[in-house]
Amino acid sequence: QVQLVESGGGLVQAGGSLRLSCAASGRSFSIYAMAWFRQAPGKGREFVAAVAWRSGTTYNADSVKGRFSISRDNAKNTVYLQMNSLKAEATAAYYCAVDTRKATHDGDAVFDSYGYDAWGQGTQVTVSS
């Protein structure tokens, strides 16, 4: 069983920056990809960004390209989301997810929640305008 612990959320003014972190821990697991999703009040869960663990290939939602950046530290089993030029519409609970079954190697699974088998508890990001 993999556990994910997120940190770094908070309240920030529009135009500001935040950096989220998510560390994976557990026994005998392999990481194939890690991702960030978000869910705003009254809306469904939305893909934000993902990184393929071995290659480092990154994937970003069109809505955050050029402003958000995902990165990883393989040695620490940790993924980061650097969020710059934040807008009010970025206000949401941000969830970290991990693929330990290689599901994200299949088509567009990297962009969808079904590609991931463990999730963090979420960290709140609030952007004030």
Buried (B, 14 or more C-beta within 10 A) or exposed (E): EBEBBBEBBEEBEBEBEBBBBBBBEEEEBEBBBBBBBBBBEEEEBBBBBBBBBEEEEEBBBEEBEEBBBBBBEEEEBBBBBBBBEBBEEBBBBBBBBBBBBEBBEEEEBBBBBEBBEBBBEBBEBBBEE
